[in-house]
Amino acid sequence: MRLSKTDFLIFRECAHNAWVKLHRPEVYRAEPPSAFDQALMEAGNAVDVLARDLFPGGMLMARGDAAATASLVADRIPVLYQPVFETDQYTAACDILVWDAASERYDLYEVKASSSESENRARDEGYTYDLAFQSHVLRANRVPLGRHILVRLDSTYVRDADLDIRALFHFDDRTEPVAALRDVIAHEMDTAHDLLSSAMPLPPPCNCMTKGRSAHCTTFAHTNPNVPAYSVHDITRIGTSKKKLAELVDRGILDIRDVPEDFELSDKQRNQVRAARTGRVSIDENVIADHLGALAYPLAFLDYETFPAAIPRFPGYGPFHHIPFQYSLDVIRAPGAGVEHFEFLQTAPTCPDMALLDALRRDMPATGSVITWNQTFERGINDKLAARNPSAASFLAGVNERVVDLMDVFSDQAYVHPGFRGRTSIKAILPVLVPELSYKALAIPEGATATVRWNEIATGAVSEAEARRIAGDLLAYCALDTRAMVEIWRVLEGEVGRWWSSA
């Protein structure tokens, strides 16, 4: 078996997951890649291809062609794209190799479709290990290596009329950190190869057992079948309290309902566990009444849909700046009034900013509360719109001043239901409080799919007939987001009304 760089990096995160990927691929690939994962892969490929323009004139190697790579390296071909190197145990595909005539060495460039800002420590370390794995394999092939460069998108870059790829990319010299890992990486690679070559499964549990649910590997349930679907791993923010989770696991406490009453938890964690154990709903009508009492008519329920383009498409945009291509707006003018629905969707490949702003100015009430779910997102979109379009800054600031977050009722735990499972997303709350409404019946059931489908229209990847169908699906999805907020608000209003009538 030749261990690839990808499988080694998976091994470093979870050895069991890597073993299942190699020996039980039908389990590892039981679910097709999500729309979000697919979009990430496509964005990564686009960034890789664009980065080659930093070093034009190179030769693109055929996938897996190590023999041709070796021949071209021996001839000191100046630039190679996707060169492949192998040993008896390992295989590594690089992004770009560039010959430096002055040092008579090849510089190794690893391109990542990520921003140069706010990388977490584990991911940043992973980038260094990525380069170190390649370096180990290339040195085994007697490739004279010079610098090891990590290439990412520069978070400070803002596009003008034309895309400046020299300014778009940020270069980070990782030569010294890679050199410092030389002995460590050799040992880790040998360990990974030995364990993953074995036909015998690794004994459970996997090391994800002491991580929160969102950090679990893709085959966690397969490797750890004794862990219930709703477990201690689902306790809110338990992943940031590793000592607490490790203690529960060490004590054999896996079902969230089995957490002892005297176990140290935060108030929010305790409320979630209590709801799971008792099956009872907890409602603080006073707090809900305060939240709802702060709302002013007309009520405007607002939701944006956006596309976070890795490569900026329009002037004023930077890497991963969200393109706001759609909104849904439901307005209730006065108590007891019906819902007026407004919507905007741009499918043309041009910048949607001004068209969206014109529509929003027309549709948005001049007064009253603007109700969102997770206000940080909508406020942030408005702030970016204002920065790119100063003439709309005053209008958008006025909208942001009126924004109220309906999710606060649930994140503040004024309403705790065992069916929420500690989550506060609208897709966790809606099926519990308003089961007659469902995203499952929609052709586009969640935001990641919405962004992918819109991008297919905007880039001309689908026929006109298919684009019209997707546009209808997008409108239906975004409309349900605001309808969901309206109906959840009505449920809360009903709870407060029942409380007042019984008080």
Disulfide bonds with the S-S distance in Angstrom:
none
